[in-house]
Amino acid sequence: MNILIIGACGYLGRALTLKLHTKDNTLYLLGRDKNKTYEVFKRILSSFVPFPKILDYKDELPDADIVIKASLPKY
Protein backbone atom coordinates (compact mmCIF):
# COMPACT_ATOMS: atom_id res chain seq x y z
CA MET A 1 0.00 0.00 0.00
CA ASN A 2 1.26 3.51 -0.83
CA ILE A 3 0.90 5.85 2.15
CA LEU A 4 1.64 9.59 2.21
CA ILE A 5 2.26 10.98 5.70
CA ILE A 6 2.10 14.77 5.96
CA GLY A 7 3.83 16.11 9.06
CA ALA A 8 6.14 13.11 9.33
CA CYS A 9 8.56 14.63 11.86
CA GLY A 10 5.94 15.50 14.42
CA TYR A 11 4.87 13.42 17.39
CA LEU A 12 2.05 11.63 15.56
CA GLY A 13 3.94 11.39 12.27
CA ARG A 14 6.92 9.62 13.85
CA ALA A 15 4.70 7.10 15.62
CA LEU A 16 2.73 6.40 12.45
CA THR A 17 5.86 6.01 10.36
CA LEU A 18 7.36 3.50 12.77
CA LYS A 19 4.11 1.53 12.93
CA LEU A 20 3.46 1.53 9.17
CA HIS A 21 7.07 0.92 8.13
CA THR A 22 6.69 -2.67 6.94
CA LYS A 23 7.49 -4.68 3.86
CA ASP A 24 3.92 -4.33 2.61
CA ASN A 25 3.83 -0.52 2.68
CA THR A 26 5.62 2.12 0.65
CA LEU A 27 5.83 5.28 2.73
CA TYR A 28 6.15 8.82 1.40
CA LEU A 29 7.06 11.31 4.11
CA LEU A 30 6.45 15.03 3.86
CA GLY A 31 7.80 17.36 6.52
CA ARG A 32 8.69 21.04 6.71
CA ASP A 33 12.38 20.34 6.10
CA LYS A 34 13.43 17.46 3.84
CA ASN A 35 16.92 17.20 5.40
CA LYS A 36 15.58 17.16 8.96
CA THR A 37 13.05 14.48 8.04
CA TYR A 38 15.82 12.32 6.62
CA GLU A 39 18.03 12.82 9.70
CA VAL A 40 15.19 11.91 12.08
CA PHE A 41 14.31 8.69 10.32
CA LYS A 42 17.72 7.43 9.26
CA ARG A 43 18.55 6.87 12.95
CA ILE A 44 15.36 5.09 13.98
CA LEU A 45 14.35 2.91 11.03
CA SER A 46 15.82 -0.49 10.36
CA SER A 47 17.43 -1.31 7.04
CA PHE A 48 15.46 -4.54 6.58
CA VAL A 49 12.67 -2.86 4.63
CA PRO A 50 12.86 -0.09 2.03
CA PHE A 51 13.55 3.35 3.47
CA PRO A 52 10.60 5.77 3.14
CA LYS A 53 10.70 8.19 0.26
CA ILE A 54 11.15 11.68 1.68
CA LEU A 55 9.52 14.44 -0.32
CA ASP A 56 10.04 18.15 -0.59
CA TYR A 57 7.06 20.49 -0.93
CA LYS A 58 8.13 21.17 -4.51
CA ASP A 59 8.00 17.47 -5.45
CA GLU A 60 5.07 15.97 -7.28
CA LEU A 61 2.80 14.09 -4.90
CA PRO A 62 2.79 10.32 -5.35
CA ASP A 63 -0.17 8.20 -6.30
CA ALA A 64 -1.07 7.26 -2.72
CA ASP A 65 -3.72 4.84 -1.52
CA ILE A 66 -3.94 6.67 1.82
CA VAL A 67 -3.06 10.25 2.82
CA ILE A 68 -2.55 10.93 6.53
CA LYS A 69 -2.24 14.48 7.84
CA ALA A 70 -0.38 13.93 11.10
CA SER A 71 0.39 17.58 11.73
CA LEU A 72 -1.76 19.76 13.93
CA PRO A 73 -2.81 23.25 12.84
CA LYS A 74 -0.96 26.20 14.34
CA TYR A 75 -3.18 28.86 15.85
C-alpha positions as CSV (number, residue, x, y, z in Angstrom):
1,M,0.0,0.0,0.0
2,N,1.3,3.5,-0.8
3,I,0.9,5.8,2.1
4,L,1.6,9.6,2.2
5,I,2.3,11.0,5.7
6,I,2.1,14.8,6.0
7,G,3.8,16.1,9.1
8,A,6.1,13.1,9.3
9,C,8.6,14.6,11.9
10,G,5.9,15.5,14.4
11,Y,4.9,13.4,17.4
12,L,2.1,11.6,15.6
13,G,3.9,11.4,12.3
14,R,6.9,9.6,13.8
15,A,4.7,7.1,15.6
16,L,2.7,6.4,12.4
17,T,5.9,6.0,10.4
18,L,7.4,3.5,12.8
19,K,4.1,1.5,12.9
20,L,3.5,1.5,9.2
21,H,7.1,0.9,8.1
22,T,6.7,-2.7,6.9
23,K,7.5,-4.7,3.9
24,D,3.9,-4.3,2.6
25,N,3.8,-0.5,2.7
26,T,5.6,2.1,0.7
27,L,5.8,5.3,2.7
28,Y,6.1,8.8,1.4
29,L,7.1,11.3,4.1
30,L,6.5,15.0,3.9
31,G,7.8,17.4,6.5
32,R,8.7,21.0,6.7
33,D,12.4,20.3,6.1
34,K,13.4,17.5,3.8
35,N,16.9,17.2,5.4
36,K,15.6,17.2,9.0
37,T,13.1,14.5,8.0
38,Y,15.8,12.3,6.6
39,E,18.0,12.8,9.7
40,V,15.2,11.9,12.1
41,F,14.3,8.7,10.3
42,K,17.7,7.4,9.3
43,R,18.5,6.9,13.0
44,I,15.4,5.1,14.0
45,L,14.3,2.9,11.0
46,S,15.8,-0.5,10.4
47,S,17.4,-1.3,7.0
48,F,15.5,-4.5,6.6
49,V,12.7,-2.9,4.6
50,P,12.9,-0.1,2.0
51,F,13.5,3.3,3.5
52,P,10.6,5.8,3.1
53,K,10.7,8.2,0.3
54,I,11.2,11.7,1.7
55,L,9.5,14.4,-0.3
56,D,10.0,18.2,-0.6
57,Y,7.1,20.5,-0.9
58,K,8.1,21.2,-4.5
59,D,8.0,17.5,-5.4
60,E,5.1,16.0,-7.3
61,L,2.8,14.1,-4.9
62,P,2.8,10.3,-5.4
63,D,-0.2,8.2,-6.3
64,A,-1.1,7.3,-2.7
65,D,-3.7,4.8,-1.5
66,I,-3.9,6.7,1.8
67,V,-3.1,10.2,2.8
68,I,-2.6,10.9,6.5
69,K,-2.2,14.5,7.8
70,A,-0.4,13.9,11.1
71,S,0.4,17.6,11.7
72,L,-1.8,19.8,13.9
73,P,-2.8,23.2,12.8
74,K,-1.0,26.2,14.3
75,Y,-3.2,28.9,15.8
